[in-house]
């Protein structure tokens, strides 16, 4: 099967397996794991923050950030299609006791004007704003890249109102590769950041959160409370080190595959690309085929391709390390075959 459901399905590389086998380990709850320490120091440096912390998932990292930054009854501003709002099980309310204030962005990117207009403070009838959350790249918008310049505009608003910013940078590395800029160009405009090691970078488990020493001290306790304190975790940190040192530059290949696939989709009658393709995510509109996204995904599966129904008539296709150029060419052929067969049926 050609698996285009998500870059989370990526299998770890042989090098990662070797490094896991060789990893020097210790009890990380006691701060004794040297491989974890090496990963955290590397990540903090790459992200331009004082310290970093290994967490089990991007969702755990995002929720720890909310828990550290916010007080009970506060509000977070975030884009209406953001992962924190849509895909984290209502955890901000369940764990932190805060309410989200979602606002509509353009291709997933909020404007500084809209963010400032949404900030609330001293009125006793309103929840005060405790945090602003950004997402880069933006998953539901189709892997949209938010430039550092756009982030700076919101950062300046946040500074005026003394509100922290957290960046859900699960795929921040993709944004950095597209714009050919270091991750610090983006992270200088946020208080804290989360990046995933287990998506396009191919590690089997884990994410990193980074920020000030004070933030990480508090984050470490929240990680413990959420059951994220790990023992001999160096076996998980080792592939994470490989991910950060060897797997970022190659994301360009995933982007090229996605762009080529998008060009083929637009050339097939009754199919079209639903949003501009910037990174490794392709949103495909199948409405003109008179099939629902679920029906179309079933046809893809019958032809050896896995994808995700993302909306009633939108199918999401995600390129990654385990998808070759030949796989992408085969996928394009399958799409043409499905459309041709459907027209004739």
C-alpha positions in Angstrom: 0.0 0.0 0.0 1.1 3.6 -0.7 0.3 5.3 2.6 -0.6 9.0 2.1 -2.8 9.3 5.2 -0.2 11.3 7.2 3.5 11.8 7.7 2.9 10.3 11.1 3.0 6.8 9.5 6.7 7.2 8.5 8.8 4.3 9.6 12.1 5.0 11.4 15.3 4.7 9.4 17.9 2.0 9.8 20.2 4.6 11.3 17.6 5.4 13.9 17.2 1.7 14.8 21.0 1.4 15.2 21.2 4.5 17.4 18.4 3.2 19.6 20.3 0.0 20.1 23.5 1.8 21.0 21.9 4.6 23.2 23.3 5.3 26.6 20.4 5.5 29.0 19.5 6.4 32.6 16.4 7.3 34.5 15.1 10.6 33.0 12.8 11.4 35.9 16.0 11.6 38.0 17.6 13.6 35.1 20.1 10.7 34.6 19.6 10.0 30.9 22.5 11.4 28.9 20.9 10.8 25.5 17.7 12.7 26.5 20.0 15.5 27.8 21.8 15.6 24.5 18.6 15.8 22.5 17.1 18.5 24.7 20.3 20.6 24.4 20.4 20.2 20.7 16.8 21.1 20.3 17.1 24.2 22.6 20.0 25.4 20.5 18.2 24.9 17.2 15.1 26.6 18.4 16.9 29.5 20.1 15.5 28.9 23.5 17.1 28.6 27.0 15.9 25.0 27.5 13.9 22.2 25.9 12.0 19.2 27.2 11.2 15.9 25.5 7.5 15.0 25.7 5.7 12.0 24.4 3.6 13.7 21.7 2.7 17.1 20.1 -0.6 17.1 21.9 1.0 16.6 25.3 3.5 19.4 24.5 0.8 21.8 23.4 -1.3 21.1 26.5 1.6 21.5 28.8 2.2 24.9 27.3 -1.4 25.9 27.9 -1.3 24.6 31.5 1.9 26.6 32.3 0.9 29.8 30.6 -2.8 30.0 31.7 -4.8 30.2 34.9 -8.2 28.6 35.5 -11.0 30.5 33.7 -8.8 32.3 31.2 -9.1 32.2 27.4 -6.7 31.4 24.6 -6.9 33.0 21.1 -6.2 30.6 18.2 -7.2 30.0 14.6 -10.5 28.3 14.1 -9.0 25.3 12.3 -6.0 24.9 14.6 -4.9 21.5 15.9 -5.1 22.6 19.5 -8.8 23.5 19.0 -9.9 20.7 16.6 -7.8 17.7 17.3 -6.8 17.5 20.9 -9.9 16.2 22.5 -11.0 19.4 24.2 -8.0 19.0 26.4 -7.6 22.8 27.0 -11.0 22.8 28.8 -10.6 19.3 30.3 -7.2 19.9 31.9 -6.5 23.6 32.0 -10.1 24.8 32.7 -9.8 27.5 30.0 -12.0 28.3 27.0 -10.8 28.7 23.4 -11.6 31.9 21.4 -11.2 30.7 17.8 -11.0 33.3 15.1 -11.0 32.9 11.3 -7.7 33.2 9.5 -6.8 33.5 5.9 -5.5 30.0 4.9 -5.0 29.3 8.6 -3.1 32.5 9.3 -4.7 35.0 11.7 -4.1 38.7 11.2 -2.6 40.8 13.9 -5.6 43.2 13.7 -8.0 40.4 14.4 -5.9 39.0 17.2 -5.7 42.4 18.9 -9.5 42.9 18.5 -10.1 39.6 20.2 -7.9 40.3 23.3 -10.0 40.7 26.5 -9.0 41.9 29.9 -10.5 43.5 32.9 -14.3 43.4 32.2 -15.7 41.0 34.9 -18.1 39.6 32.4 -15.4 38.3 30.1 -12.6 35.7 30.4 -9.3 37.4 30.2 -6.9 36.4 27.5 -4.1 34.2 28.8 -2.4 33.0 25.7 -2.2 33.4 21.9 -1.5 30.1 20.0 -0.1 30.0 16.4 0.3 26.9 14.2 3.0 26.7 11.6 2.7 24.9 9.2 -1.1 24.9 9.4 -2.5 21.4 9.0 -6.2 22.0 8.1 -5.3 24.8 5.8 -3.2 22.4 3.8 0.3 22.8 5.2 0.3 26.6 5.0 3.5 28.4 5.9 3.3 31.5 8.2 6.2 33.7 7.5 8.4 35.2 10.3 7.2 38.6 9.3 3.5 37.7 9.9 4.5 36.1 13.2 6.3 39.3 14.2 3.1 41.3 13.6 1.2 39.2 16.2 4.2 39.1 18.5 4.2 42.9 18.7 0.5 42.9 19.6 1.2 40.3 22.3 4.0 42.3 23.7 1.8 45.4 23.9 -0.7 43.4 26.0 1.9 41.3 27.9 0.4 38.1 26.6 2.6 35.0 25.9 2.6 33.2 22.5 2.8 29.5 22.1 3.7 28.0 18.7 2.4 24.6 17.7 5.3 24.0 15.3 4.6 20.3 14.8 5.7 20.9 11.2 7.8 24.0 11.7 10.8 22.3 10.0 8.7 22.2 6.8 8.2 25.9 7.0 11.9 26.5 7.6 12.8 24.4 4.6 10.3 26.1 2.3 11.5 29.6 3.2 15.2 28.5 3.5 15.4 30.1 6.9 16.6 28.8 10.3 13.9 27.8 12.8 15.1 30.7 15.1 13.8 33.2 12.5 10.3 31.9 13.5 10.8 31.1 17.2 12.2 34.5 18.1 8.6 35.7 17.8 7.1 33.2 20.3 7.4 32.6 24.0 7.3 28.8 23.7 7.3 26.3 20.9 6.5 22.6 20.3 8.0 20.6 17.4 7.3 17.0 16.4 10.0 14.5 15.9 7.6 11.8 14.7 6.1 13.3 11.5 8.2 14.2 8.5 11.4 13.7 10.5 10.6 10.1 10.9 11.3 9.4 14.6 9.0 6.8 16.1 7.9 8.8 19.2 8.1 12.2 20.7 8.0 15.9 20.5 10.0 18.8 22.0 8.8 21.9 23.8 11.2 24.8 24.3 11.2 28.1 26.1 12.8 29.8 29.1 14.3 28.0 32.0 11.4 29.0 34.2 8.9 27.7 31.6 10.7 24.3 31.3 10.9 24.0 35.1 7.1 24.3 35.3 6.6 22.2 32.2 8.6 19.3 33.7 6.1 19.2 36.7 3.1 19.3 34.3 4.6 16.5 32.2 4.9 14.4 35.4 1.3 15.2 36.3 0.1 14.1 32.9 2.0 10.8 33.2 4.8 11.8 30.8 7.7 11.2 33.1 9.8 8.5 31.4 12.6 6.3 32.7 15.3 4.9 30.3 14.0 7.2 27.6 17.4 7.5 25.7 16.2 4.8 23.4 13.5 7.3 22.2 15.8 10.3 22.3 18.4 8.6 20.0 16.2 8.6 16.9 15.1 12.1 17.8 18.7 13.3 17.5 19.0 11.6 14.1 15.7 13.3 13.1 17.1 16.8 14.0 20.5 16.3 12.5 19.8 14.2 9.3 16.1 14.5 8.3 15.3 18.2 8.0 16.9 19.1 4.7 15.4 16.1 3.0 11.9 17.5 3.6 12.4 19.4 0.4 11.9 16.1 -1.5 8.5 15.6 0.2 7.5 19.1 -0.9 8.5 18.4 -4.5 6.5 15.2 -4.5 3.4 17.0 -3.2 3.7 19.8 -5.7 4.0 17.3 -8.6 1.0 15.3 -7.4 -1.0 18.6 -7.1 -0.1 19.5 -10.7 -1.4 16.0 -11.8 -4.6 16.4 -9.8 -5.4 19.7 -11.5 -5.0 18.0 -14.9 -7.6 15.3 -14.1 -11.2 16.2 -15.0 -13.5 16.4 -12.0 -10.6 16.6 -9.5 -9.0 19.8 -8.3 -6.6 21.0 -5.6 -8.5 22.7 -2.8 -5.7 24.8 -1.4 -2.3 26.1 -2.5 0.3 23.4 -1.9 3.4 24.8 -0.1 4.7 21.9 1.8 3.9 18.2 2.0 0.1 18.3 2.3 -2.3 18.1 -0.7 -6.0 18.8 -0.2 -8.0 17.3 -3.1 -11.6 18.4 -3.9 -13.6 15.4 -5.2 -17.0 17.1 -5.3 -17.3 17.0 -9.1 -16.9 13.3 -9.1 -20.2 13.1 -7.2 -18.5 10.9 -4.7 -18.0 11.8 -1.0 -14.5 11.9 0.3 -15.2 8.6 2.2 -16.3 6.9 -1.0 -13.3 8.2 -2.9 -10.9 7.1 -0.2 -12.4 3.6 -0.3 -11.8 3.5 -4.1 -8.2 4.6 -3.5 -7.8 1.8 -1.0 -9.1 -0.7 -3.5 -6.3 0.5 -5.8 -3.5 0.3 -3.2 -3.4 3.9 -2.0 -4.3 5.0 1.6 -5.6 8.6 2.2 -7.8 10.4 4.7 -11.2 11.9 4.2 -10.8 15.4 5.6 -14.2 17.0 4.9 -17.3 15.8 3.1 -15.7 16.3 -0.3 -12.0 16.9 0.6 -9.4 14.1 0.6 -6.0 14.8 2.3 -2.8 13.3 0.8 0.5 13.7 2.7 3.9 12.9 1.3 6.7 11.7 3.5 10.0 9.8 3.7 8.5 6.4 2.9 6.7 7.7 -0.3 9.0 7.6 -3.3 8.7 9.4 -6.7 7.5 6.1 -8.2 4.8 5.9 -5.5 3.6 9.4 -6.4 3.5 8.6 -10.1 1.5 5.4 -9.3 -0.9 7.5 -7.1 -1.5 9.9 -10.0 -2.2 6.9 -12.3 -4.7 5.5 -9.7 -6.5 8.9 -9.5 -6.9 9.0 -13.3 -8.1 5.4 -13.3 -10.7 6.1 -10.6 -12.1 9.2 -12.3 -12.2 7.4 -15.7 -14.0 4.4 -14.2 -16.4 6.5 -12.3 -17.4 8.5 -15.4 -18.1 5.3 -17.2 -20.1 3.7 -14.5 
